[in-house]
Amino acid sequence: MAEVTLDAVSPRVRDLFNKGFSSLERGRLDYAIDMLTTCLKQEPGLLQARRFLWAAEIQRFKQEKTSSAARMAAVATSTPAYLKALALFMTGKGLRAMEAADNLLRDSPIEKRYMLLFAQAAEQAGYPEASVLMLEIARDHFPEDEVILERLGHGYVAASRPKDAVVCFEKICEKRPNDPKPLKALKDAMALNSLASDWNDMADGDSFRKGIRDVDEAKRLEQEGKAVKTDQDVDDLVSDTIRKLESEPDNINYYRALARLYVQKHAFDEAADVLRRAMEKAPGDPELENTLSEVSVQRFNAEVASLREAGKEQEAAAKEIERDQYLFNSLQDRVQRYPNDLGIRYDF
């Protein structure tokens, strides 16, 4: 079953996705997870929603900073649910097994056996793209795990990505040089990659130039999709978004994206400036005002942290009071101006 795009889903599903994505951007992780989970129950093939759901779950998991002992206890408690999900997979109920694995991942998003179960169930249910995506996330957290590498390698072959498969099988062969099974898989992937390369070599100049553009676009999408971005990733994305804004100065989405990137760099003044420019383009947009308020709160939080690191506890406490008063005033003002915005009313 092919991946479903956002353009092809029903208005109801698109609305759920937009609510989930907007909440993720604003840091409302619980609400984002609820919306995206509901979205996927109605449209399991919407890979874009699944990518953001897992990003939200991992982000929340890291923010909670649960102790190792507590995590082990949670995994032990969920063992009956895991066995039930496994039984669904073993009896060929792939879609139900996917949903059950999703529920397990909600609280333990980087538990390896849950990740593997989801990947297998997704493949069984006819969603190979979702399986590959999960295995890629699993590899990011368990880069040396041979089971993950092997399944991901075969997933790449099935998805006509032999070059990526070669990397997986090479790593396994380094660990097990005398094992004929991964060696055969490596040779097969190399042969497929060679055929693909030969075909590409026959392409004309325009196709070659398009390929270069596709590589650049793939790099950008990879940077955007990372749950944890390096400083260089963020800098590259900032430059790319500024170029887009210069070519499409009325595209509000680019302003939002640029502000979000500046926040990641802790460049709060730049983020606020970008949002004010966006508000001039789209006056009366409550989402832009919400985001500007959140940026101001994050600036306050950074100042509080800096004061505490310097041992200035009294000044830090005063700054927290100033922050809370700012937030209250901001919410009160926006509730009055946007009485039908349930998100603002909820925050207030």
C-alpha positions in Angstrom: 0.0 0.0 0.0 1.5 3.3 -1.1 2.2 6.2 1.2 -0.7 8.6 1.5 0.0 12.3 1.0 -1.6 15.1 2.9 -3.3 16.4 -0.3 -5.1 13.1 -0.7 -6.7 12.7 2.7 -10.1 13.9 3.9 -10.6 17.4 5.3 -11.2 15.8 8.7 -7.8 14.1 8.7 -6.1 17.2 7.3 -7.6 19.2 10.1 -6.3 16.7 12.7 -2.9 16.8 11.2 -2.7 20.6 11.1 -3.8 20.8 14.8 -1.2 18.2 15.7 1.6 19.9 13.8 0.7 23.4 15.1 0.7 22.0 18.7 4.1 20.4 18.1 5.5 23.7 16.9 4.2 25.4 20.0 5.5 22.8 22.4 2.1 21.4 23.4 3.4 17.8 23.1 0.5 16.0 24.8 -2.1 17.6 22.6 0.1 17.1 19.5 0.4 13.4 20.2 -3.3 13.1 20.8 -4.2 14.8 17.5 -1.6 13.0 15.4 -2.5 9.6 16.9 -6.2 10.2 16.1 -5.2 11.3 12.6 -3.3 8.0 12.0 -6.1 5.9 13.3 -8.2 7.3 10.4 -5.4 7.3 7.9 -2.5 4.9 8.8 -0.7 5.6 5.6 -0.1 9.3 6.2 3.7 9.0 6.8 4.1 12.7 7.4 1.8 12.5 10.4 3.7 9.5 11.7 7.0 11.2 11.4 5.8 14.2 13.5 4.1 11.9 16.0 7.3 10.0 16.7 9.2 13.3 16.9 6.8 14.6 19.5 6.9 11.4 21.5 10.7 11.3 21.6 10.8 15.0 22.5 8.4 14.5 25.4 10.3 11.4 26.5 13.6 13.3 26.7 12.0 16.3 28.5 10.6 14.1 31.2 14.1 12.9 32.2 12.7 9.7 33.7 15.3 7.6 35.6 16.5 4.3 34.2 14.8 2.4 37.0 11.5 4.1 36.3 11.8 3.3 32.6 12.6 -0.3 33.3 9.6 -0.5 35.5 7.3 1.0 32.9 8.6 -1.5 30.3 8.0 -4.3 32.7 4.4 -3.1 33.4 3.6 -3.0 29.7 4.8 -6.5 29.0 1.3 -8.0 28.8 0.3 -5.3 26.3 3.5 -6.1 24.3 2.7 -9.8 24.3 -0.8 -9.0 23.1 0.6 -6.9 20.2 3.0 -9.6 19.3 0.2 -12.1 19.2 -1.7 -9.8 16.8 1.3 -9.7 14.5 1.9 -13.5 14.7 -1.7 -14.2 13.7 -1.5 -11.9 10.6 -3.4 -8.9 12.0 -0.8 -6.4 10.9 -2.9 -3.2 11.1 -4.1 -3.9 14.6 -0.6 -4.9 15.7 0.6 -1.5 14.3 -1.9 0.3 16.5 -0.9 -1.7 19.5 2.8 -1.0 18.9 2.0 2.7 18.5 0.3 2.6 21.9 3.4 1.1 23.5 5.7 3.6 21.8 3.7 6.4 23.1 5.2 6.1 26.6 8.5 4.3 25.6 9.3 5.7 22.1 12.9 4.4 22.0 12.3 0.9 23.4 13.9 -1.4 20.8 11.5 -4.3 20.9 8.5 -2.0 20.4 10.3 -0.4 17.4 11.0 -3.7 15.8 7.5 -4.9 16.4 6.0 -1.8 14.8 8.3 -2.2 11.8 7.3 -5.8 11.2 3.6 -5.1 11.7 3.8 -2.1 9.3 5.4 -4.3 6.6 2.8 -7.0 7.2 0.0 -4.4 7.0 1.2 -3.1 3.7 2.9 0.1 4.9 6.6 -0.5 4.0 7.5 3.2 4.1 6.3 3.4 7.7 8.4 0.3 8.5 11.6 1.9 7.0 11.0 5.2 8.8 10.7 3.4 12.1 13.8 1.3 11.5 15.7 4.5 10.6 14.8 6.0 13.9 15.7 2.8 15.7 19.1 2.8 13.9 19.7 6.4 15.1 19.4 5.2 18.7 21.0 1.7 18.3 23.5 2.3 15.5 25.4 -1.0 16.1 22.4 -3.3 16.4 22.7 -6.0 13.7 19.0 -7.0 13.8 17.9 -3.4 13.1 20.6 -3.0 10.4 19.6 -6.2 8.6 15.9 -5.4 8.6 16.6 -1.9 7.5 18.8 -3.1 4.7 16.1 -5.4 3.3 13.6 -2.6 3.7 15.8 -0.3 1.6 16.1 -3.0 -1.1 12.3 -3.3 -1.2 12.0 0.5 -1.4 14.5 0.6 -4.4 17.2 2.3 -2.3 20.1 -0.2 -2.9 22.8 2.4 -2.1 21.4 2.8 1.5 21.1 -1.0 1.8 24.8 -1.4 0.9 25.7 0.8 3.9 23.7 -1.4 6.3 25.0 -4.7 5.0 28.6 -3.5 4.9 28.3 -2.7 8.6 27.0 -6.2 9.4 29.7 -7.8 7.3 32.4 -5.9 9.2 31.0 -7.5 12.4 30.5 -11.0 10.9 33.0 -11.3 8.1 32.6 -15.1 7.8 28.8 -15.2 7.8 27.6 -15.9 4.2 24.1 -14.6 4.8 24.9 -10.9 5.2 27.6 -11.2 2.6 25.1 -12.4 0.0 22.7 -9.6 0.9 25.6 -7.1 0.4 26.5 -8.5 -3.0 22.9 -8.4 -4.1 22.5 -4.8 -2.9 25.7 -3.8 -4.6 24.5 -5.4 -7.9 21.3 -3.5 -7.7 23.1 -0.3 -6.9 25.4 -0.8 -9.9 22.4 -1.3 -12.2 20.9 1.9 -10.9 24.2 3.8 -11.4 24.5 2.5 -14.9 21.0 3.7 -15.7 21.7 7.2 -14.2 24.9 7.5 -16.3 22.7 7.2 -19.4 20.5 10.2 -18.3 20.8 13.4 -20.3 22.2 16.7 -18.9 18.9 18.0 -17.8 18.2 14.8 -15.8 21.7 15.0 -14.3 21.1 18.6 -13.1 17.7 17.6 -11.7 19.4 14.8 -9.8 21.8 17.3 -8.3 18.9 19.5 -7.2 17.2 16.4 -5.8 20.2 15.6 -3.7 20.3 19.1 -2.3 16.6 18.9 -1.5 17.0 15.5 0.1 19.8 16.9 2.3 17.5 19.8 3.3 14.6 17.4 4.1 16.9 15.2 6.1 18.1 18.1 8.1 14.5 19.2 8.7 13.4 15.7 9.8 16.1 15.2 12.4 14.7 15.0 15.9 18.0 16.5 17.1 19.7 19.0 14.8 23.4 19.9 14.9 24.4 23.6 14.9 25.5 23.2 11.2 22.0 21.7 10.3 20.3 24.7 11.8 22.6 27.2 10.1 22.1 25.5 6.8 18.3 25.6 7.3 18.4 29.2 8.3 20.2 30.1 5.1 17.9 28.1 3.0 14.8 29.6 4.6 16.1 33.2 4.1 16.7 32.4 0.4 13.1 31.2 0.1 11.8 34.3 1.9 13.7 36.5 -0.5 12.0 34.8 -3.5 8.5 34.5 -1.8 8.3 37.5 0.7 4.6 37.0 1.3 4.8 33.3 2.3 4.0 33.3 6.0 5.0 29.7 6.4 8.6 30.7 5.7 8.5 33.3 8.4 7.2 30.8 10.9 10.0 28.3 9.9 12.7 30.9 10.2 11.5 32.1 13.6 11.5 28.5 14.8 15.0 28.0 13.6 16.2 31.2 15.3 14.7 29.9 18.6 16.7 26.7 18.3 19.8 28.9 18.0 18.6 30.8 21.1 18.5 33.9 18.9 15.3 35.2 20.4 15.6 38.8 19.2 15.9 37.6 15.6 13.0 35.3 16.0 10.8 38.0 17.5 11.8 40.4 14.6 10.9 37.8 12.0 7.5 37.2 13.6 6.7 40.9 13.8 7.5 41.2 10.1 5.1 38.3 9.5 2.4 40.0 11.5 2.8 43.0 9.2 2.1 40.7 6.3 -0.8 38.9 8.0 -2.3 41.2 10.6 -4.8 39.6 13.0 -3.3 36.1 12.8 -3.6 34.6 16.3 -1.0 31.9 15.7 1.7 34.4 14.9 0.8 36.3 18.1 0.9 33.1 20.1 4.3 32.2 18.7 5.7 35.7 19.4 4.4 35.4 23.0 6.1 31.9 23.3 9.4 33.3 22.0 9.3 36.0 24.6 8.6 33.4 27.4 11.6 31.4 26.1 13.8 34.5 26.2 12.7 35.0 29.9 13.5 31.3 30.6 17.0 31.7 29.1 17.6 34.8 31.2 16.4 32.9 34.4 18.7 30.0 33.6 21.7 32.4 33.0 21.0 34.2 36.3 20.8 30.9 38.2 24.1 29.7 36.7 25.7 32.9 37.9 24.4 32.2 41.4 22.0 35.2 41.3 19.0 33.4 42.8 17.1 36.5 43.9 17.4 38.1 40.5 16.3 34.9 38.9 13.2 34.7 41.1 12.3 38.3 40.2 12.7 37.5 36.5 10.4 34.5 36.8 7.7 36.8 38.4 8.2 39.2 35.5 7.9 36.3 33.0 4.7 35.0 34.6 3.1 38.5 34.7 4.0 39.0 31.0 2.4 35.7 30.0 -0.7 36.3 32.0 -1.2 39.8 30.5 -0.5 38.5 27.0 -3.0 35.6 27.3 -5.6 37.9 28.8 -5.3 40.3 25.9 -5.4 37.6 23.3 -8.4 35.9 24.8 -10.3 39.1 24.6 -9.3 39.7 20.9 -9.7 36.1 19.8 -12.6 34.7 21.9 -13.2 31.7 19.6 -9.6 30.4 19.7 -9.9 27.4 22.0 -6.1 26.9 22.2 -5.6 30.4 23.7 -8.6 29.9 26.1 -7.1 26.6 27.2 -3.7 28.2 27.9 -5.4 31.1 29.8 
